[in-house]
Amino acid sequence: MGHGVDGVANPGATGSNPSDPTDATLLSAVAGADRDAFAVLYTRHAPWLQVRLRRRCGDPDVVAEALQDTFVAVWRGAGRWGRRGEVPAWLWGIAIRRLIDLLARRPSHDALTAASDPVVRSAEEQVLLGVEYGDAAGALNRLSPELQAVVRATVLDGLTTREAARLLHIPQGTVKTRMARARSLLRQALS
Amino acid sequence: MIAWHADAQLLAAYADGLLDLARTTSVEQHLLGCGTCRATVAAVADRPLLDRVWAETLDVLDRPPVSAAERILTAVGLAPSAARLASKASSAQRAWLWSCALLAAFAIAAPRTEGWVIMWFLVLAPLVPVIGVALAYGPDTDPMHEVVAAAPYSRLRLILLRSLLVIPVTGALVLVTGLTVPGGPTMSALWLLPGLALSAMTLALEARLGALPVAAALSLAWIVFAVGARVGTGTVMTAYGPAVQLVCLTTLVAVAAFAAYGRHQAGRSS
């Protein structure tokens, strides 16, 4: 069980040190069933994946299961990465789909309430945000939570309409309608 | 090279869900491309959860893979431990193939012969799966034999479990080869449904009445029925009529439902 857990407890050891093996090197080692490389990969990527998954699902048990499924899939499918694209984006693509699979099996789960935290902003903060991001950010943030969830799933997580529908527990048609509404609202705000 | 890095405060706010959609988006996009910030955000990750997931992940990797046969058996209501025992499988493949070949040979030989031979074949064939599997999984051919012998597990129950696995595959074999013999696949495949129904019934009843009496009683009942059909109507084929096949199919479905219902009981007793 042991190796790698020590590394997890010490995130400073990973990161920007140029002598560290690259993700690509690690993945090809993992494809050759190298447990040590797998441990390094886990140490490097599991933490941020966990943080990001938690933003999509409030239940820590489901997040843990999705993370576990992700790394089991990475271990078995490391050869399938094929050097196309960035490793972190590839990992997130696996993780979000594992999460969708898990959430789809829990009919009672309400992905929307679990994923979005209503944030009340002060007027000053709104102004600062306007300076920082311009109108696009303001318009994005003014979308209703339902529309935000759809934008997040389709645009940011790169999910298909079908996957987004499974994640949010709404029909595919609703995903399309909401996406169209969000798009027209954003267009209005920017014109 | 990315010159800008998110500060720890922003990343902590992101992790706590305090950012709006626009800023969340920015952070997430940045994280995908910046190893330094990924390392920074690791500080706010749930460390006990990560350690637990790591241990469980290794546990899953060390677990032997679940075979397709096992998955099917589990899906139809067997306890996972029983499915493993029935299909194990990767080590006992040769034994399993032998039993398949034996059954297929019986079925293919049958339509080519006439008279008494085919009569006795049709009487005994449904009982063959259990016997054939018992032979195939014997001490000489089954690598699991010693493990199984040492386990506190009814040997007959194991044989029945394995016959449930063998018959469907044999059935497919027989169906394919049956297409090449005169008379078509129906003749050589007739006995499969009764055979499967008998094995399944024995399996379902053995928990209550004991394996040996049930198997003996059912075998005897079948022989009496088949011989009775021969004496009564002049041909043993009566015992394989559409009505009988339908009854067998119904029995199978009922047993499957029963097995699914009593799954937890089965899990405890195995």
Interface residues (C-beta under 8 A of the other chain):
Chain A: M1 G4 V5 V8 A9 P11 G12 T14 G15 S16 A39 Y42 R44 H45 A46 P47 W48 Q50 V51 R52 R54 R55 P60 V63 A64 L67 Q68 F71 V72 W75 E86 P88 A89 W92 S116 D117 V119 R121 L129 Y133 A136 A137 G138 L140 N141 L143 Q148 V151 R152 L156
Chain B: Y14 A15 G17 L18 L19 D20 L21 A22 R23 T24 T25 S26 E28 Q29 L31 L32 G33 G35 T36 R38 A39 V41 A42 A43 V44 A45 D46 R47 L49 L50 D51 R52 V53 W54 A55 E56 T57 L58 D59 V60 L61
